[in-house]
Amino acid sequence: TSDDLSMLHATWHPTQPWLITAGADGTIALFTY
């Protein structure tokens, strides 16, 4: 993983309270609020 690219994308779900992120190392994470 490059030091300059830790998170490539983050988006909110349109109808649910979810934040979805994609990392440069291939990980996908789901956060709720």
Secondary structure, DSSP 8 states (H G I E B T S, - for coil): --TT-SEEEEEE-SSSSEEEEEETTS-EEEEE-
